[in-house]
Amino acid sequence: MEQLVDTDKLKTNKSYFTVEEVSTILNISHNTLYRYIDKGFLEKIKFKNRNYIPKQTLQTYVENTFGVKL
């Protein structure tokens, strides 16, 4: 399962990830990521006209969806 998600990129000191980074980590398109946000699977924070995903939210999503402990 870890091949579907790049968990190594989650092991960083960053508190927030950009949409581009999360798309790469989850191996999905930007449109799919925004659908996940709209459905409430992930939360976004808007800052200076850019969207960011909190690291904790992303970690929880990956653990619950893929069963990968981080």
N, CA, C and O atoms as CSV, one atom per row, in Angstrom:
chain,resi,resn,atom,element,x,y,z
A,1,MET,N,N,0.813,-1.205,0.000
A,1,MET,CA,C,0.000,0.000,0.000
A,1,MET,C,C,0.848,1.257,0.000
A,1,MET,O,O,0.438,2.279,-0.550
A,2,GLU,N,N,2.022,1.198,0.607
A,2,GLU,CA,C,2.842,2.392,0.704
A,2,GLU,C,C,3.306,2.883,-0.650
A,2,GLU,O,O,3.742,4.028,-0.764
A,3,GLN,N,N,3.227,2.053,-1.684
A,3,GLN,CA,C,3.606,2.482,-3.012
A,3,GLN,C,C,2.604,3.492,-3.559
A,3,GLN,O,O,2.950,4.314,-4.407
A,4,LEU,N,N,1.374,3.434,-3.080
A,4,LEU,CA,C,0.363,4.380,-3.533
A,4,LEU,C,C,0.553,5.751,-2.904
A,4,LEU,O,O,0.172,6.762,-3.495
A,5,VAL,N,N,1.129,5.796,-1.732
A,5,VAL,CA,C,1.313,7.052,-1.004
A,5,VAL,C,C,2.792,7.200,-0.668
A,5,VAL,O,O,3.423,6.269,-0.169
A,6,ASP,N,N,3.330,8.371,-0.944
A,6,ASP,CA,C,4.738,8.644,-0.646
A,6,ASP,C,C,4.857,9.111,0.803
A,6,ASP,O,O,4.890,10.311,1.076
A,7,THR,N,N,4.920,8.153,1.726
A,7,THR,CA,C,4.943,8.481,3.154
A,7,THR,C,C,6.251,9.129,3.583
A,7,THR,O,O,6.294,9.781,4.627
A,8,ASP,N,N,7.314,8.968,2.809
A,8,ASP,CA,C,8.592,9.598,3.168
A,8,ASP,C,C,8.477,11.117,3.170
A,8,ASP,O,O,9.147,11.786,3.957
A,9,LYS,N,N,7.645,11.661,2.309
A,9,LYS,CA,C,7.474,13.113,2.245
A,9,LYS,C,C,6.674,13.658,3.421
A,9,LYS,O,O,6.672,14.864,3.666
A,10,LEU,N,N,5.994,12.776,4.149
A,10,LEU,CA,C,5.255,13.202,5.339
A,10,LEU,C,C,6.165,13.296,6.556
A,10,LEU,O,O,5.785,13.876,7.573
A,11,LYS,N,N,7.359,12.732,6.458
A,11,LYS,CA,C,8.303,12.746,7.574
A,11,LYS,C,C,9.189,13.981,7.474
A,11,LYS,O,O,10.395,13.890,7.245
A,12,THR,N,N,8.565,15.117,7.649
A,12,THR,CA,C,9.261,16.397,7.555
A,12,THR,C,C,8.791,17.291,8.695
A,12,THR,O,O,7.808,16.978,9.367
A,13,ASN,N,N,9.472,18.377,8.911
A,13,ASN,CA,C,9.113,19.302,9.981
A,13,ASN,C,C,8.038,20.297,9.555
A,13,ASN,O,O,7.592,21.110,10.363
A,14,LYS,N,N,7.623,20.237,8.297
A,14,LYS,CA,C,6.612,21.168,7.813
A,14,LYS,C,C,5.282,20.930,8.516
A,14,LYS,O,O,4.923,19.789,8.806
A,15,SER,N,N,4.557,22.000,8.786
A,15,SER,CA,C,3.238,21.886,9.413
A,15,SER,C,C,2.117,21.900,8.388
A,15,SER,O,O,1.009,21.435,8.657
A,16,TYR,N,N,2.413,22.436,7.211
A,16,TYR,CA,C,1.411,22.555,6.149
A,16,TYR,C,C,2.037,22.172,4.815
A,16,TYR,O,O,3.230,22.374,4.589
A,17,PHE,N,N,1.210,21.617,3.938
A,17,PHE,CA,C,1.643,21.243,2.606
A,17,PHE,C,C,0.816,21.991,1.577
A,17,PHE,O,O,-0.359,22.275,1.809
A,18,THR,N,N,1.421,22.311,0.446
A,18,THR,CA,C,0.677,22.944,-0.642
A,18,THR,C,C,-0.154,21.891,-1.364
A,18,THR,O,O,0.039,20.690,-1.175
A,19,VAL,N,N,-1.071,22.356,-2.186
A,19,VAL,CA,C,-1.901,21.448,-2.979
A,19,VAL,C,C,-1.017,20.600,-3.897
A,19,VAL,O,O,-1.268,19.409,-4.083
A,20,GLU,N,N,0.002,21.210,-4.459
A,20,GLU,CA,C,0.912,20.484,-5.341
A,20,GLU,C,C,1.624,19.358,-4.597
A,20,GLU,O,O,1.752,18.248,-5.114
A,21,GLU,N,N,2.085,19.648,-3.388
A,21,GLU,CA,C,2.785,18.636,-2.591
A,21,GLU,C,C,1.861,17.491,-2.210
A,21,GLU,O,O,2.246,16.325,-2.296
A,22,VAL,N,N,0.653,17.813,-1.792
A,22,VAL,CA,C,-0.302,16.773,-1.384
A,22,VAL,C,C,-0.700,15.916,-2.583
A,22,VAL,O,O,-0.841,14.700,-2.454
A,23,SER,N,N,-0.878,16.531,-3.727
A,23,SER,CA,C,-1.196,15.769,-4.941
A,23,SER,C,C,-0.089,14.775,-5.253
A,23,SER,O,O,-0.360,13.641,-5.648
A,24,THR,N,N,1.151,15.195,-5.079
A,24,THR,CA,C,2.285,14.307,-5.320
A,24,THR,C,C,2.344,13.206,-4.268
A,24,THR,O,O,2.566,12.042,-4.603
A,25,ILE,N,N,2.150,13.559,-3.011
A,25,ILE,CA,C,2.198,12.574,-1.923
A,25,ILE,C,C,1.136,11.497,-2.102
A,25,ILE,O,O,1.417,10.309,-1.941
A,26,LEU,N,N,-0.090,11.915,-2.437
A,26,LEU,CA,C,-1.193,10.963,-2.587
A,26,LEU,C,C,-1.279,10.357,-3.986
A,26,LEU,O,O,-2.074,9.450,-4.233
A,27,ASN,N,N,-0.452,10.870,-4.896
A,27,ASN,CA,C,-0.443,10.383,-6.275
A,27,ASN,C,C,-1.815,10.556,-6.949
A,27,ASN,O,O,-2.327,9.639,-7.591
A,28,ILE,N,N,-2.394,11.753,-6.783
A,28,ILE,CA,C,-3.686,12.080,-7.380
A,28,ILE,C,C,-3.585,13.439,-8.073
A,28,ILE,O,O,-2.619,14.177,-7.875
A,29,SER,N,N,-4.582,13.757,-8.879
A,29,SER,CA,C,-4.597,15.047,-9.567
A,29,SER,C,C,-5.086,16.146,-8.625
A,29,SER,O,O,-5.634,15.877,-7.556
A,30,HIS,N,N,-4.876,17.374,-9.048
A,30,HIS,CA,C,-5.346,18.517,-8.262
A,30,HIS,C,C,-6.873,18.499,-8.164
A,30,HIS,O,O,-7.437,18.807,-7.114
A,31,ASN,N,N,-7.532,18.138,-9.258
A,31,ASN,CA,C,-8.998,18.092,-9.249
A,31,ASN,C,C,-9.524,17.059,-8.255
A,31,ASN,O,O,-10.493,17.314,-7.541
A,32,THR,N,N,-8.886,15.903,-8.214
A,32,THR,CA,C,-9.293,14.869,-7.258
A,32,THR,C,C,-9.058,15.344,-5.837
A,32,THR,O,O,-9.885,15.094,-4.960
A,33,LEU,N,N,-7.959,16.017,-5.594
A,33,LEU,CA,C,-7.674,16.546,-4.262
A,33,LEU,C,C,-8.749,17.548,-3.836
A,33,LEU,O,O,-9.213,17.515,-2.696
A,34,TYR,N,N,-9.139,18.424,-4.737
A,34,TYR,CA,C,-10.194,19.395,-4.398
A,34,TYR,C,C,-11.541,18.699,-4.163
A,34,TYR,O,O,-12.344,19.167,-3.355
A,35,ARG,N,N,-11.791,17.601,-4.852
A,35,ARG,CA,C,-13.016,16.821,-4.575
A,35,ARG,C,C,-12.961,16.227,-3.170
A,35,ARG,O,O,-13.963,16.225,-2.456
A,36,TYR,N,N,-11.798,15.725,-2.775
A,36,TYR,CA,C,-11.624,15.201,-1.410
A,36,TYR,C,C,-11.884,16.293,-0.381
A,36,TYR,O,O,-12.505,16.048,0.653
A,37,ILE,N,N,-11.408,17.491,-0.668
A,37,ILE,CA,C,-11.623,18.626,0.235
A,37,ILE,C,C,-13.111,18.970,0.293
A,37,ILE,O,O,-13.654,19.186,1.377
A,38,ASP,N,N,-13.770,19.021,-0.859
A,38,ASP,CA,C,-15.202,19.345,-0.913
A,38,ASP,C,C,-16.053,18.313,-0.171
A,38,ASP,O,O,-17.073,18.655,0.427
A,39,LYS,N,N,-15.624,17.041,-0.215
A,39,LYS,CA,C,-16.367,15.973,0.463
A,39,LYS,C,C,-16.035,15.882,1.953
A,39,LYS,O,O,-16.662,15.116,2.685
A,40,GLY,N,N,-15.056,16.655,2.395
A,40,GLY,CA,C,-14.714,16.681,3.815
A,40,GLY,C,C,-13.669,15.670,4.241
A,40,GLY,O,O,-13.441,15.496,5.438
A,41,PHE,N,N,-13.019,14.991,3.287
A,41,PHE,CA,C,-11.967,14.037,3.641
A,41,PHE,C,C,-10.721,14.750,4.149
A,41,PHE,O,O,-10.015,14.243,5.021
A,42,LEU,N,N,-10.460,15.923,3.596
A,42,LEU,CA,C,-9.306,16.737,3.985
A,42,LEU,C,C,-9.786,18.163,4.198
A,42,LEU,O,O,-10.790,18.584,3.623
A,43,GLU,N,N,-9.066,18.898,5.025
A,43,GLU,CA,C,-9.402,20.307,5.213
A,43,GLU,C,C,-8.315,21.157,4.592
A,43,GLU,O,O,-7.158,20.743,4.513
A,44,LYS,N,N,-8.688,22.341,4.153
A,44,LYS,CA,C,-7.703,23.254,3.596
A,44,LYS,C,C,-7.730,24.553,4.370
A,44,LYS,O,O,-8.732,24.918,4.984
A,45,ILE,N,N,-6.618,25.231,4.326
A,45,ILE,CA,C,-6.489,26.550,4.930
A,45,ILE,C,C,-6.023,27.480,3.821
A,45,ILE,O,O,-5.043,27.195,3.132
A,46,LYS,N,N,-6.717,28.571,3.655
A,46,LYS,CA,C,-6.355,29.533,2.618
A,46,LYS,C,C,-5.516,30.634,3.248
A,46,LYS,O,O,-5.900,31.227,4.257
A,47,PHE,N,N,-4.365,30.900,2.637
A,47,PHE,CA,C,-3.473,31.948,3.110
A,47,PHE,C,C,-2.839,32.622,1.901
A,47,PHE,O,O,-2.159,31.983,1.099
A,48,LYS,N,N,-3.076,33.922,1.787
A,48,LYS,CA,C,-2.545,34.711,0.672
A,48,LYS,C,C,-2.863,34.071,-0.681
A,48,LYS,O,O,-1.973,33.877,-1.510
A,49,ASN,N,N,-4.117,33.751,-0.890
A,49,ASN,CA,C,-4.612,33.182,-2.152
A,49,ASN,C,C,-4.021,31.821,-2.512
A,49,ASN,O,O,-4.066,31.424,-3.676
A,50,ARG,N,N,-3.474,31.105,-1.546
A,50,ARG,CA,C,-2.983,29.746,-1.774
A,50,ARG,C,C,-3.651,28.832,-0.768
A,50,ARG,O,O,-3.974,29.244,0.346
A,51,ASN,N,N,-3.852,27.592,-1.169
A,51,ASN,CA,C,-4.464,26.603,-0.291
A,51,ASN,C,C,-3.387,25.697,0.293
A,51,ASN,O,O,-2.471,25.256,-0.401
A,52,TYR,N,N,-3.523,25.436,1.582
A,52,TYR,CA,C,-2.593,24.569,2.291
A,52,TYR,C,C,-3.383,23.496,3.040
A,52,TYR,O,O,-4.501,23.732,3.496
A,53,ILE,N,N,-2.783,22.322,3.156
A,53,ILE,CA,C,-3.379,21.211,3.890
A,53,ILE,C,C,-2.531,21.001,5.144
A,53,ILE,O,O,-1.319,20.810,5.037
A,54,PRO,N,N,-3.145,21.034,6.333
A,54,PRO,CA,C,-2.375,20.788,7.560
A,54,PRO,C,C,-1.791,19.371,7.573
A,54,PRO,O,O,-2.443,18.415,7.152
A,55,LYS,N,N,-0.581,19.257,8.051
A,55,LYS,CA,C,0.109,17.965,8.099
A,55,LYS,C,C,-0.688,16.943,8.908
A,55,LYS,O,O,-0.803,15.786,8.503
A,56,GLN,N,N,-1.233,17.359,10.039
A,56,GLN,CA,C,-1.980,16.435,10.888
A,56,GLN,C,C,-3.205,15.882,10.165
A,56,GLN,O,O,-3.518,14.698,10.292
A,57,THR,N,N,-3.890,16.719,9.418
A,57,THR,CA,C,-5.055,16.282,8.648
A,57,THR,C,C,-4.649,15.248,7.601
A,57,THR,O,O,-5.320,14.231,7.425
A,58,LEU,N,N,-3.551,15.518,6.915
A,58,LEU,CA,C,-3.073,14.598,5.885
A,58,LEU,C,C,-2.626,13.272,6.497
A,58,LEU,O,O,-2.926,12.208,5.956
A,59,GLN,N,N,-1.915,13.330,7.617
A,59,GLN,CA,C,-1.480,12.099,8.281
A,59,GLN,C,C,-2.672,11.257,8.727
A,59,GLN,O,O,-2.674,10.040,8.542
A,60,THR,N,N,-3.673,11.889,9.306
A,60,THR,CA,C,-4.876,11.176,9.745
A,60,THR,C,C,-5.577,10.530,8.566
A,60,THR,O,O,-6.016,9.383,8.654
A,61,TYR,N,N,-5.686,11.256,7.466
A,61,TYR,CA,C,-6.332,10.716,6.261
A,61,TYR,C,C,-5.577,9.482,5.750
A,61,TYR,O,O,-6.194,8.464,5.436
A,62,VAL,N,N,-4.257,9.572,5.667
A,62,VAL,CA,C,-3.449,8.453,5.157
A,62,VAL,C,C,-3.561,7.249,6.097
A,62,VAL,O,O,-3.702,6.117,5.634
A,63,GLU,N,N,-3.499,7.480,7.388
A,63,GLU,CA,C,-3.610,6.374,8.349
A,63,GLU,C,C,-4.968,5.700,8.268
A,63,GLU,O,O,-5.046,4.471,8.279
A,64,ASN,N,N,-6.036,6.476,8.187
A,64,ASN,CA,C,-7.384,5.905,8.148
A,64,ASN,C,C,-7.700,5.252,6.816
A,64,ASN,O,O,-8.390,4.233,6.780
A,65,THR,N,N,-7.223,5.803,5.748
A,65,THR,CA,C,-7.559,5.290,4.425
A,65,THR,C,C,-6.694,4.112,4.017
A,65,THR,O,O,-7.198,3.123,3.485
A,66,PHE,N,N,-5.394,4.210,4.263
A,66,PHE,CA,C,-4.465,3.187,3.788
A,66,PHE,C,C,-3.953,2.276,4.890
A,66,PHE,O,O,-3.275,1.289,4.604
A,67,GLY,N,N,-4.262,2.587,6.149
A,67,GLY,CA,C,-3.831,1.739,7.246
A,67,GLY,C,C,-2.340,1.810,7.498
A,67,GLY,O,O,-1.756,0.879,8.051
A,68,VAL,N,N,-1.725,2.902,7.099
A,68,VAL,CA,C,-0.280,3.090,7.273
A,68,VAL,C,C,-0.064,3.932,8.519
A,68,VAL,O,O,-0.567,5.052,8.613
A,69,LYS,N,N,0.690,3.392,9.478
A,69,LYS,CA,C,1.004,4.151,10.693
A,69,LYS,C,C,2.214,5.021,10.417
A,69,LYS,O,O,3.231,4.548,9.908
A,70,LEU,N,N,2.097,6.307,10.758
A,70,LEU,CA,C,3.187,7.253,10.499
A,70,LEU,C,C,3.836,7.697,11.792
A,70,LEU,O,O,4.774,8.494,11.771
